[in-house]
Amino acid sequence: MIEIAKKYWLGVAVAALFSIAAVLIYLKLHTKELPDNLVQGSGRIDGDLINVNAKYPGRIASMEVSEGEAISIGSVIAVIDSAEQKAQKAQIDAQIEAQKQQLAARKIELSIAQKSIPQTLVKAKANSSIKKAQLDELDKMINTQKNLVTQDQRDNERLNNLFNNRLIEKHQLEMSVLKLRSDQDQLSSLMDKREQLKKAIDITQSDQIEASAAQQKTDALREGINATESGIKALIASQTQANAVLSEMVLRSPVEGFVMEKIANNGEVVGAGMAVATLIDPKSLYLKIFVDTLKNGKIKIGDSAVIFLDAAPEHPIAAKVVRIEQKAEFTPKEVSVASDRIQRVFAVHLQPLKVDPLLKLGIPAVGVISLDNKGLPTSLHAVPE
């Protein structure tokens, strides 16, 4: 009985091995093939790395991110400190404040000059007119007094002749002489007043000249104000530039993605153009596959495609063809079909239609392209190995 059982089990084992071998031979002889409208390729997920560079030199005050960390647009990557830039900014701020104070003082001075100088000129002209009118009046009085003195002299001569002829008394002659002397003294006094009045007129004319010259001072003040305002505008432009430089010292993320590599650390000095971190934008991820020259001629930009990851064979990722290399290259290591490694191939980029969290830089994947946008597989198991 034991011997019969052993033979029985041996026969079952042989039959099972034969069945397995038959299945393997069948699968080998009847391998899965894609329809003619589909093109398959394998490769790795690639993407455009973004270097966050320091635009100006300085020391890293703080690194705000870690490798693998998710970031959003505008997130602070690093803060660079530069004492020189801060000092330059403070100097410009102080210069602007000083210029503003000087501008305010000049405006006050101009306001005072605009009010006082015209009044001074008006007063000087009025005084001059008054003095000239007084001079004209005085000249008339002098002419009258001269005529009076001339008449006194004639009367005195006439009375003197009469006195010599004993026709009048001496008292009358003395009164005539006294009147002549009195009128002459008054004429002399009027002449003195005339000289004083002429000097006064000269002074008023000098005041007019000074007031006119002072008006030119207001023009100079205006020019000074304009120059100061221009200087302030130039300083404000420098201030804006300094603020822009300081703003550039705070490095921010230009994309929403992940930190691939942190290059600099706290306290390190970086030069202009040096990278402090490398980022990746998930929107830029794509699968780079390779196809032979025959298949390349059939693929077009915009063709529908699907991407499969080994870790998620039942999770098709919708994609499309976004780039076809125009230059052939030797088959890279990523091409897994042995027959394809003896020829030159073309790289084709497949980009997902939307961001998929399963996609990561560098992981292997399989891509299938539909030449007529139909019949794309929904499972990696439907794709030949």
Residue, then its C-alpha position, 0 to 999 in steps of 0.5 A: m500500500i505504501e509503495i502504491a501511495k508513493k507512486y500515486w503522489l509521484g505521478v501527481a507531482v509529475a503531472a503538475l510539473f508538466s502542466i506548469a511547463a505547458v503553461l509557461i511554454y504557452l505563455k512564451l509562445h503566445t506573449k501579450e501584444l499591444p494593438d497596432n494603435l498603441v506604443q509602449g515604452s519604459g523609463r523614469i519620472d523626470g522633471d525640471l529642477i529649480n535652483v533657488n539662487a542668492k542674487y546678492p552675496g551675504r551670510i545665511a541668517s536662517m534656512e527655513v526649509s528641510e529636504g522633502e518639505a512641501i512648499s507653496i508659492g512665496s514660502v521663505i526658503a532662506v534669509i540672507d543677512s548683509a550688514e553692508q546693504k543695511a548700512q547703505k539703506a540707513q545712509i540713504d534714509a538719513q540723506i532723504e530726511a536731511q534733504k526733506q528738512q532742508l527743503a522745508a526750510r527753503k520753502i519757508e524762506l521763499s514764502i517769507a521772501q515772497k511776502s516781504i520783498p514785494q512790500t519793501l519794493v512797493k514802500a520804496k517806490a511810494n517813498s520815492s514818489i512822495k519825495k519827488a513830489q515834495l521836491d517839486e513842491l520845494d522847488k516851487m517854494i524856492n523859486t518863489q523865495k528867489n523872486l521875493v529876495t530879488q524884489d527885496q534887493r530892488d526895494n532896498e536899492r530904491l529905498n537906499n537912493l531915497f534915503n540918500n536923497r533924504l526923502i525917507e527916514k533911516h528906519q524905513l531903510e533898516m526895515s527893508v534891509l532886515k526883510l532882505r536878510s530874512d528872505q535870504d535866510q529863508l531861501s538858504s534854508l529852503m536850499d538846504k532842505r532841497e539838498q536833504l530831500k535829494k539825498a532822501i530820494d537817492i536813498t529811496q532809489s537805492d531801496q528800490i534797487e535793493a528790493s529789485a535785487a531781492q526779487q532775484k533772490t526769490d528766483a534763486l530760492r525757487e531754483g534751490i527748491n527745485a534742485t533739492e526736490s530733484g535730489i530727493k527724487a534721486l535718493i528715493a530712487s536709490q532707496t527703492q533700489a536698496n529696498a529691492v536689494l534687501s527684499e531679494m535677500v529673502l529667498r522665496s519659492p517661485v513654485e508650489g512643490f517640494v524641496m529636493e535638496k538643501i544646499a546651504n546651512n545657517g551661518e554659511v556665506v554665499g556668493a552672488g548666484m550661488a544656489v541655497a536649495t533645489l526645488i521641484d514643481p510637481k506640474s513639471l514631472y513627466l515620463k521619458i520613454f524611448v521608441d524606435t525610429l519606426k514608431n517615432g514616425k507615428i507619434k504626434i504631439g498631443d497624443s493621449a497616453v497613460i502612465f503606470l507605476d510598478a507600485a500601483p499597477e491598477h492606477p492609470i495616470a492620464a497623460k499626453v505627449v508633450r515632446i518628441e526629440q528630433k535627434a536619435e540617441f543610443t538606447p539608454k539603460e532604461v529601455s528594458v526590451a532587449s531587442d530594442r537595445i541594438q538600435r538608435v531610439f528617440a526620447v518621448h516625453l509624457q506629461p500627466l494631465k494633472v498632478d498625481p501624488l504617486l509621481k516622484l522624481g526618479i521612480p521607474a514607470v511604463g508609458v503607453i501612447s495611443l496613436d488614435n487616442k483610443g484603446l488605452p489600457t486601464s491596468l499595467h497587467a494588460v501591458p506586455e512586459 
